[in-house]
């Protein structure tokens, strides 16, 4: 069954915005077809009336969200890999996504978030949210630098770094900020700065992982 986010409810009808109208037409959904609408983080079973609206049939008791915040920090890496990391983060339950710049960030990646690409990234987040049956659309924050990131207001912060002997990553069941590094990794100064801010430094595997792979590995430890 198709799932969509909708922002307008009036007299038991959900009204589609222009983007959703276009999507409905592309999918060739017809009158009387049953769909699921996500409105204000709640799911509703609905019946399509036309390309403009759907009739509310019943409210559904569906909650696919963790009861704690999952926050991911993704470095500015190559565009395709960055988009994969965002998509997988949404599918695996992230509520907040933070792009960031560190010392070894490849300068050629600094333009992967501009006005045009931001529209694309938000569309990826929306589509991944619909596909994975999320109750919410995760928030994409503005770009931070590394110092701002490690000072982010979250009690539990975990940074993946291959040059450490600590490889114990317990199951996560509380607000957590997951940090993965850029292609060039972190330098020692950044690691020391992170430790001073009580960031837990861990090694994930014996091999070196891509940023997006490391992120998937870390998010797999959510309880």
C-alpha positions in Angstrom: 0.0 0.0 0.0 1.3 3.4 -1.0 2.3 5.8 1.9 2.4 9.6 1.6 3.0 12.6 3.9 0.2 15.2 3.7 -0.1 18.6 5.5 -3.7 19.6 4.9 -6.8 18.0 6.5 -10.2 19.6 6.3 -13.6 18.0 6.9 -12.2 14.5 6.8 -10.4 15.1 3.5 -6.7 15.2 3.0 -5.8 17.7 0.3 -2.7 17.1 -1.8 -0.1 19.7 -2.5 1.3 20.1 -6.1 4.2 17.7 -5.5 1.9 15.0 -4.2 -0.6 15.5 -7.0 2.2 14.9 -9.5 3.3 11.8 -7.6 -0.3 10.4 -7.5 -0.5 10.9 -11.3 2.9 9.3 -12.0 1.9 6.2 -10.0 -1.5 6.1 -11.9 -3.5 5.8 -8.7 -7.2 6.0 -9.5 -10.3 7.0 -7.6 -11.3 4.7 -4.7 -7.8 3.3 -4.3 -6.7 2.8 -0.7 -3.6 4.6 0.5 -2.0 5.6 3.8 -1.6 9.2 4.7 0.8 10.4 7.3 -0.5 13.6 8.9 1.2 15.2 11.9 3.1 12.0 12.6 0.0 9.8 12.6 -1.2 7.3 10.0 -4.6 7.3 8.4 -6.2 4.8 6.0 -7.7 6.8 3.2 -9.5 6.5 -0.1 -8.6 8.6 -3.1 -11.4 10.8 -4.4 -9.5 12.4 -7.2 -6.1 13.8 -7.9 -6.7 16.6 -5.4 -7.8 14.8 -2.2 -8.4 11.6 -0.3 -11.2 10.7 2.1 -10.2 9.7 5.7 -11.5 6.2 6.5 -9.8 5.5 9.9 -6.9 6.4 12.1 -4.3 3.7 12.6 -2.3 3.0 15.7 1.1 2.8 14.0 4.4 4.0 15.6 7.6 3.2 13.9 9.8 5.6 15.8 12.3 5.1 18.6 11.4 6.7 21.9 14.8 8.4 22.0 16.7 10.6 19.5 19.0 9.1 16.9 21.3 11.8 15.5 23.9 11.2 12.8 26.8 13.4 11.8 27.8 12.8 8.2 31.0 14.5 6.7 30.9 16.2 3.4 31.9 13.3 1.2 31.4 12.6 -2.5 27.8 13.5 -3.5 26.7 10.0 -4.4 28.0 8.5 -1.1 26.6 11.4 0.9 23.2 10.8 -0.5 23.4 7.1 0.2 24.5 7.9 3.8 21.4 10.2 4.2 19.0 7.6 2.7 20.3 4.8 4.9 20.2 7.0 8.0 16.6 7.7 7.4 15.8 4.1 6.8 17.6 3.1 10.0 15.8 5.5 12.3 17.8 8.8 12.4 15.7 11.8 13.5 18.3 14.4 13.0 21.0 14.5 10.2 24.0 16.9 10.6 26.4 17.5 7.7 29.8 18.7 9.0 33.2 19.8 7.9 36.4 18.6 9.6 40.2 19.1 8.9 40.5 16.4 6.3 37.3 17.1 4.5 38.0 17.1 0.7 37.6 20.7 -0.4 36.0 19.5 -3.6 33.0 18.3 -1.6 32.2 21.7 -0.1 29.6 22.5 -2.7 27.5 19.3 -2.3 24.9 21.3 -0.3 23.6 24.4 -2.2 20.1 25.6 -2.8 19.5 23.2 -5.8 21.1 20.2 -4.2 19.3 20.9 -0.9 16.0 20.4 -2.6 17.2 17.0 -3.9 18.5 16.0 -0.5 15.2 16.8 1.2 13.4 14.8 -1.5 15.6 11.9 -0.8 14.8 12.2 2.9 11.0 12.4 2.2 11.0 9.4 -0.2 13.1 7.3 2.3 10.7 8.3 5.1 7.7 7.2 3.0 9.4 4.0 1.8 10.5 3.0 5.4 7.2 3.8 6.9 8.5 6.6 9.2 6.1 8.6 11.3 8.3 11.7 10.9 10.4 13.3 8.2 13.9 13.6 9.8 15.5 17.0 10.1 18.5 18.0 8.0 20.6 20.6 9.9 22.8 23.3 8.5 26.5 22.4 8.0 28.6 22.5 11.2 32.3 22.5 11.8 33.9 19.8 13.9 34.1 21.9 17.1 30.4 22.8 16.8 29.6 19.1 16.3 31.4 17.8 19.4 29.7 20.5 21.4 26.3 19.4 20.2 23.8 19.0 23.0 23.6 15.3 23.4 24.7 13.2 26.4 25.8 10.2 24.5 28.3 10.8 21.6 30.1 8.0 19.7 32.8 8.6 17.1 34.2 5.9 14.8 38.0 6.0 14.6 40.1 3.1 13.4 43.2 3.9 15.4 41.9 2.9 18.9 41.8 -0.4 20.8 38.3 0.1 22.1 35.9 -1.8 19.8 33.0 -2.3 22.2 29.8 -0.8 20.8 27.0 -1.7 23.2 23.3 -1.7 22.1 22.0 1.8 22.0 18.8 2.7 23.8 19.2 6.4 24.6 19.7 9.7 22.8 22.9 9.3 20.8 25.0 11.2 18.3 26.8 9.0 15.9 29.9 10.5 14.2 31.7 9.0 11.2 34.7 10.5 9.5 35.5 11.8 6.0 37.6 9.9 3.4 40.8 11.2 5.0 39.7 10.3 8.6 40.3 12.4 11.7 43.6 13.9 12.8 44.9 13.4 16.4 44.0 16.9 17.4 40.4 16.3 16.5 40.4 13.0 18.5 41.8 14.7 21.5 39.2 17.5 21.3 36.5 14.9 21.0 37.8 13.1 24.1 37.8 16.3 26.1 34.1 16.7 25.3 33.4 13.1 26.5 32.9 11.7 23.1 33.4 7.9 23.1 36.0 6.9 20.6 35.6 3.4 19.2 37.0 1.2 16.4 34.3 -0.7 14.4 36.1 -3.4 12.5 39.7 -4.5 11.6 39.2 -3.0 8.1 38.7 0.6 7.1 35.1 1.3 6.2 33.6 4.0 4.0 31.8 6.7 5.8 28.4 5.4 4.7 29.2 1.8 5.6 30.5 2.8 9.1 27.3 4.7 9.6 25.2 1.7 8.8 27.3 -0.5 11.1 26.8 2.0 14.0 23.1 2.4 13.5 22.7 -1.4 13.4 23.5 -1.3 17.2 20.3 0.5 18.0 18.2 -1.6 20.3 
